[in-house]
Every structure is written in structure tokens, then in C-alpha cells.
Amino acid sequence: MMWWQAIQVRMRAFAIWQKLGYLPWRKVKADVHKSGSFYKDAFNDIPFLNDDAKRTFVHLLLRPGYMIRDYIRGDHERYLAPLTALIIFYAFFSLIWAVLQPVQPAKEDPFSALDRGVQVESADSTSAEATRIFRNTLELVRAGYIYLHLDTHPEAVHTRGESALAAFENRLRGQGIPLFLRQFFLLWLAMGIALRRFRLGMSANAAASAYILCQFSFFMLFTVLLSLGESRSIGTLLMLALLTVDYRQLLGVPWKRSLGLGVKTGIWYGVLYVLALLLVSVLAVLVAWLKNS
């Protein structure tokens, strides 16, 4: 049974390391610059390769909630700043995905199926006027959608301004980082609402949101690598499990409550996403209406 006792000792040591971020009985190594190690500090100025980045990566994988707690309490020296970590890690993820991404088939116009349904129903419909109004509204919404996706609809580009907008949209979607920052703001707001009783503050919620998205990007990277670029998303249940662990460690609440907070955060994220989508749709319809008027 010696092997079982050794495993128990290691598990207890890991639990201590999770809560503290270090092992108290280990001496901190002195930062001695040896003349023979000419490469020792070669990567210190590269954010993704220095010690802070590696430490942030390991701690977000093995003790995410405790690491976020430590950073919020003032331990800023050992980790990458939240927004810096978010941009760097997701940029690396986007690079790997771009390399492994297979050629995607052209997507069908999302409004075409709905339009076909309207054509079928209009033959037997007694309300031709209602069908006409619906069709006009559908065409207006489609025009707004295409205006926001000119990079994927080159047939709709006719002017120099539209060509410039299409190029801008292509760069925006190609980078991926601005889209991920949108998720950051939505998660920030959702966490602020779900965790308002804990009074973490806006800056603390922002730091936690950025680190949690970094954590999601790690698992998205694993998904990309395992699927050879065919998938770049993780399941809702996995995101809920990660949030549950994060809240358990960050807030020190029981598992049941941390699970409830994770579900609450997901619900608010969905509500905010729908509201943002409706706002963008209204703006797109307004732009299309102004363009056609």
C-alpha cells in the first residue's frame, strides 16, 4: 500500500499548490545569471514565451479560480495582465486554427429557406397583402445582412466605398480578436449581473472574464488540434463545468451554488447576446433602408 500512500501525499500537495500557487516547503530558486546560459533571458521580452505567460497558462489550467482570486487580491507580478493574456492567447489560437482550417464550402444564404417557404405559402394564402409586406420586410433584412457581410457577397459590391467596407469586414473576421473581445464584453456584463451579490467590482469582473475566456481558448485550441481544424468550439456543458470550477475556487462557495451561478451567467450571456443581435439587426435594417430610400 506504499504506492497508495504516495499518491495520497501527492494529491494533498497538489491541493495545497492549487490554493496557494506554490509549495511552501520548496525554496525559491535564486535568479542567478550563468555565463553559459546565453539563451536564459532570450524570451523574456516575448509575451507568449516568457515565464509569466507559461505560469499563467499552467495556473489557468490547473487552478483557474484560485489564480483569478490571487490576481484580484493584488498578485499582479507573476501573471500576464488579463487583457494582454486574452489577446495573446486567442491570437495564438486563431493562428493555429487558420493553419489547420480546412477549405469550407460556401454557405447558403440564411434567408433563402425562409424565402422559399413564403413562396410556397403565398400560392394558397388568402392574405396576399400580408405576404407582400412580409416579403418586403424579408428583403430589407436580407439587404442589411448582406451589407454587414460584403466580404462574403462580392456580387453585392458595386462602389469603391462598398469595396473598402468589404475589405475591412474581411480583415475584421480574419483577425478573430475583435470578435473574441465582443464575447469578453458580453461575459463581463453577464458575470457582473450574476455575481452582483458578491460585489467584486467592475475591474475584478473584467479581470475574471478575460481570464475565463483565456481558459476557454485553451480548450478550444485542444479541440482544434484533436479535430485537425474541423472544429473550433467547445460544448456548452464543458463551458458550464469550467465556470462551475472557477466560481468554486474564486468565490469559495459550495459546488451546488457555483453550478447555479454558472447557469445564471450562461442565461444572462444568452439574453445579452440576443439583445445585442437585435440591436445590430435594427441598425442593419436602418442602414439598408437609408441606402434604398
C-alpha positions as CSV (number, residue, x, y, z in Angstrom):
1,M,0.0,0.0,0.0
2,M,3.0,2.3,-0.1
3,W,2.1,3.4,-3.7
4,W,-1.4,4.4,-2.5
5,Q,0.1,6.5,0.4
6,A,2.5,8.1,-2.1
7,I,-0.5,9.0,-4.3
8,Q,-2.4,10.5,-1.4
9,V,0.7,12.6,-0.4
10,R,0.9,13.9,-3.9
11,M,-2.8,14.7,-4.1
12,R,-2.6,16.6,-0.8
13,A,0.5,18.5,-2.1
14,F,-1.4,19.3,-5.3
15,A,-4.4,20.6,-3.3
16,I,-2.0,22.9,-1.3
17,W,-0.4,24.1,-4.5
18,Q,-3.8,24.8,-6.0
19,K,-4.8,27.1,-3.2
20,L,-1.5,28.8,-2.7
21,G,0.0,28.8,-6.2
22,Y,3.3,27.4,-4.8
23,L,4.6,24.7,-2.4
24,P,5.6,26.3,1.0
25,W,8.3,23.8,1.7
26,R,10.2,24.4,-1.5
27,K,12.9,27.0,-1.6
28,V,12.5,29.7,-4.3
29,K,15.4,29.4,-6.7
30,A,17.7,32.4,-6.9
31,D,17.7,34.2,-10.2
32,V,21.4,33.6,-11.0
33,H,22.6,34.5,-14.5
34,K,25.1,31.9,-15.6
35,S,27.5,32.9,-18.3
36,G,27.0,29.6,-20.1
37,S,23.2,30.1,-20.4
38,F,23.3,32.7,-23.1
39,Y,19.6,31.9,-24.0
40,K,18.3,32.2,-20.4
41,D,16.6,35.6,-20.9
42,A,16.2,35.5,-24.6
43,F,12.4,35.1,-24.5
44,N,11.7,37.4,-21.6
45,D,10.5,40.2,-23.9
46,I,8.2,37.9,-25.9
47,P,4.9,37.9,-24.0
48,F,3.8,34.4,-25.1
49,L,7.1,32.7,-24.3
50,N,8.3,34.4,-21.0
51,D,7.9,32.9,-17.5
52,D,4.7,35.0,-16.8
53,A,3.0,33.6,-19.8
54,K,3.9,30.0,-19.0
55,R,2.9,30.4,-15.4
56,T,-0.4,32.0,-16.4
57,F,-1.1,29.1,-18.8
58,V,-0.4,26.4,-16.2
59,H,-2.3,28.1,-13.4
60,L,-5.3,28.7,-15.6
61,L,-5.4,25.1,-16.5
62,L,-4.9,23.6,-13.0
63,R,-6.1,26.3,-10.5
64,P,-8.1,28.9,-12.6
65,G,-10.3,30.2,-9.8
66,Y,-7.5,30.5,-7.3
67,M,-5.3,32.2,-9.8
68,I,-8.0,34.8,-10.6
69,R,-8.5,35.3,-6.9
70,D,-4.8,35.9,-6.4
71,Y,-4.7,38.4,-9.2
72,I,-7.7,40.3,-7.9
73,R,-6.2,40.5,-4.5
74,G,-3.1,42.2,-5.9
75,D,-0.7,39.4,-7.0
76,H,0.0,41.1,-10.4
77,E,3.7,40.4,-10.7
78,R,3.6,36.7,-11.5
79,Y,0.9,36.7,-14.2
80,L,0.1,38.3,-17.6
81,A,-2.4,41.1,-17.3
82,P,-5.9,39.8,-18.2
83,L,-6.5,41.8,-21.4
84,T,-2.9,41.1,-22.6
85,A,-3.4,37.3,-21.9
86,L,-6.7,37.4,-23.7
87,I,-5.3,39.0,-26.8
88,I,-2.1,36.9,-26.9
89,F,-3.6,33.5,-26.2
90,Y,-6.5,34.0,-28.5
91,A,-4.2,35.3,-31.3
92,F,-2.2,32.1,-30.9
93,F,-5.4,30.1,-31.0
94,S,-6.5,31.9,-34.2
95,L,-3.2,31.3,-35.8
96,I,-3.2,27.6,-35.1
97,W,-6.8,27.4,-36.3
98,A,-6.0,29.3,-39.5
99,V,-3.2,26.9,-40.3
100,L,-5.3,23.7,-39.7
101,Q,-8.6,25.1,-41.0
102,P,-9.8,23.0,-44.0
103,V,-11.5,24.6,-47.0
104,Q,-15.1,25.4,-46.0
105,P,-17.9,25.0,-48.5
106,A,-19.9,28.1,-49.4
107,K,-22.7,28.7,-47.0
108,E,-26.3,29.1,-48.2
109,D,-28.0,32.5,-47.8
110,P,-29.7,32.1,-44.4
111,F,-32.8,33.8,-45.7
112,S,-33.2,31.6,-48.8
113,A,-35.0,28.8,-47.0
114,L,-37.4,31.3,-45.4
115,D,-38.0,32.9,-48.7
116,R,-38.8,29.6,-50.3
117,G,-41.3,28.9,-47.5
118,V,-43.0,32.2,-48.2
119,Q,-43.3,31.4,-51.9
120,V,-44.9,28.1,-51.2
121,E,-47.4,29.5,-48.7
122,S,-48.3,32.6,-50.8
123,A,-49.9,30.4,-53.5
124,D,-52.6,29.2,-51.1
125,S,-52.7,32.2,-48.9
126,T,-55.8,34.4,-48.8
127,S,-53.8,37.3,-47.3
128,A,-51.7,38.4,-50.3
129,E,-51.2,41.8,-48.7
130,A,-49.7,40.3,-45.6
131,T,-47.5,38.1,-47.7
132,R,-46.3,41.1,-49.7
133,I,-45.5,43.1,-46.5
134,F,-43.6,40.1,-45.1
135,R,-41.7,39.6,-48.3
136,N,-40.7,43.3,-48.4
137,T,-39.5,43.1,-44.8
138,L,-37.6,40.0,-45.5
139,E,-35.8,41.7,-48.5
140,L,-34.9,44.7,-46.3
141,V,-33.5,42.4,-43.6
142,R,-31.6,40.4,-46.2
143,A,-30.2,43.7,-47.7
144,G,-29.0,44.7,-44.2
145,Y,-27.4,41.3,-43.6
146,I,-25.6,41.4,-46.9
147,Y,-24.4,44.9,-46.2
148,L,-22.8,43.6,-43.0
149,H,-21.2,40.6,-44.9
150,L,-20.0,42.2,-48.1
151,D,-16.7,40.2,-47.8
152,T,-18.7,37.0,-48.4
153,H,-21.0,38.5,-51.0
154,P,-18.8,40.0,-53.7
155,E,-21.7,40.2,-56.1
156,A,-23.2,43.0,-54.0
157,V,-20.1,45.2,-54.1
158,H,-20.6,47.9,-56.7
159,T,-18.9,51.1,-55.4
160,R,-15.4,51.9,-54.1
161,G,-16.9,52.6,-50.6
162,E,-18.5,49.1,-50.6
163,S,-15.2,47.6,-51.7
164,A,-13.4,49.3,-48.9
165,L,-16.1,48.1,-46.4
166,A,-15.8,44.5,-47.7
167,A,-12.0,44.6,-47.2
168,F,-12.5,45.9,-43.7
169,E,-15.0,43.2,-42.8
170,N,-12.7,40.6,-44.2
171,R,-9.8,41.8,-42.1
172,L,-12.1,42.0,-39.0
173,R,-13.3,38.5,-39.4
174,G,-9.9,37.2,-40.3
175,Q,-8.3,38.5,-37.1
176,G,-10.8,36.9,-34.8
177,I,-9.6,39.0,-31.9
178,P,-12.3,41.8,-32.1
179,L,-14.9,39.1,-32.2
180,F,-13.4,37.5,-29.1
181,L,-13.4,40.9,-27.4
182,R,-17.1,41.1,-28.1
183,Q,-17.5,37.9,-26.2
184,F,-15.4,39.4,-23.4
185,F,-17.7,42.4,-23.0
186,L,-20.8,40.1,-23.0
187,L,-19.3,37.8,-20.4
188,W,-18.2,40.8,-18.4
189,L,-21.7,42.1,-18.2
190,A,-23.2,38.7,-17.6
191,M,-20.8,38.0,-14.7
192,G,-21.5,41.4,-13.3
193,I,-25.2,40.7,-13.2
194,A,-24.9,37.1,-12.0
195,L,-22.3,37.9,-9.3
196,R,-23.6,41.2,-8.1
197,R,-24.2,39.9,-4.6
198,F,-20.5,39.2,-4.2
199,R,-19.6,42.8,-5.0
200,L,-16.4,42.0,-6.9
201,G,-16.4,45.4,-8.6
202,M,-16.2,46.2,-12.3
203,S,-12.4,45.8,-12.6
204,A,-12.4,42.4,-10.8
205,N,-15.2,41.1,-13.0
206,A,-13.3,42.3,-16.1
207,A,-10.2,40.5,-15.0
208,A,-12.1,37.3,-14.2
209,S,-13.9,37.5,-17.5
210,A,-10.7,37.9,-19.5
211,Y,-9.0,35.0,-17.7
212,I,-12.0,32.8,-18.1
213,L,-12.1,33.4,-21.9
214,C,-8.4,32.6,-21.9
215,Q,-9.3,29.3,-20.2
216,F,-12.0,28.7,-22.9
217,S,-9.5,29.4,-25.6
218,F,-7.1,26.7,-24.3
219,F,-9.8,24.1,-24.6
220,M,-10.8,25.5,-28.0
221,L,-7.2,25.0,-29.0
222,F,-7.2,21.4,-27.8
223,T,-10.4,20.9,-29.9
224,V,-8.8,22.4,-33.0
225,L,-5.7,20.2,-32.6
226,L,-7.7,17.0,-31.9
227,S,-10.1,17.6,-34.8
228,L,-7.3,18.8,-37.2
229,G,-9.1,22.1,-37.7
230,E,-12.6,20.8,-38.4
231,S,-14.0,22.3,-35.1
232,R,-13.1,25.3,-33.1
233,S,-15.8,25.4,-30.4
234,I,-16.3,23.7,-27.1
235,G,-19.6,22.4,-25.8
236,T,-22.0,24.2,-23.5
237,L,-21.7,21.6,-20.8
238,L,-17.9,21.9,-20.8
239,M,-18.1,25.7,-20.5
240,L,-20.6,25.3,-17.7
241,A,-18.2,22.8,-16.0
242,L,-15.3,25.2,-16.3
243,L,-17.4,28.1,-14.9
244,T,-18.5,25.9,-12.0
245,V,-14.9,25.1,-11.1
246,D,-13.9,28.7,-11.5
247,Y,-16.7,30.0,-9.2
248,R,-16.0,27.3,-6.7
249,Q,-12.3,28.3,-6.4
250,L,-12.8,32.1,-6.8
251,L,-15.7,32.6,-4.5
252,G,-15.2,29.7,-2.1
253,V,-18.9,28.6,-2.4
254,P,-20.2,25.1,-2.4
255,W,-20.4,23.1,-5.6
256,K,-24.2,23.4,-5.9
257,R,-24.1,27.2,-5.6
258,S,-21.2,27.5,-8.0
259,L,-23.2,25.4,-10.5
260,G,-26.2,27.7,-10.1
261,L,-24.0,30.7,-10.6
262,G,-22.6,29.2,-13.8
263,V,-26.1,28.5,-15.1
264,K,-27.2,32.0,-14.2
265,T,-24.2,33.5,-16.0
266,G,-25.0,31.4,-19.1
267,I,-28.6,32.6,-19.1
268,W,-27.6,36.3,-18.8
269,Y,-25.0,35.8,-21.5
270,G,-27.6,34.4,-23.9
271,V,-30.1,37.3,-23.1
272,L,-27.4,39.9,-23.7
273,Y,-26.3,38.2,-26.9
274,V,-29.9,38.2,-28.2
275,L,-30.3,41.9,-27.3
276,A,-27.0,42.8,-29.0
277,L,-28.1,40.8,-32.1
278,L,-31.4,42.6,-32.2
279,L,-29.6,45.9,-31.9
280,V,-27.3,45.1,-34.8
281,S,-30.2,43.8,-36.9
282,V,-32.1,47.0,-36.3
283,L,-29.1,49.1,-37.3
284,A,-28.5,46.9,-40.4
285,V,-32.2,47.4,-41.4
286,L,-31.9,51.1,-40.8
287,V,-28.7,51.3,-43.0
288,A,-30.4,49.3,-45.7
289,W,-33.5,51.5,-45.6
290,L,-31.5,54.7,-45.8
291,K,-29.5,53.2,-48.7
292,N,-32.6,52.3,-50.7
293,S,-34.5,55.4,-49.9
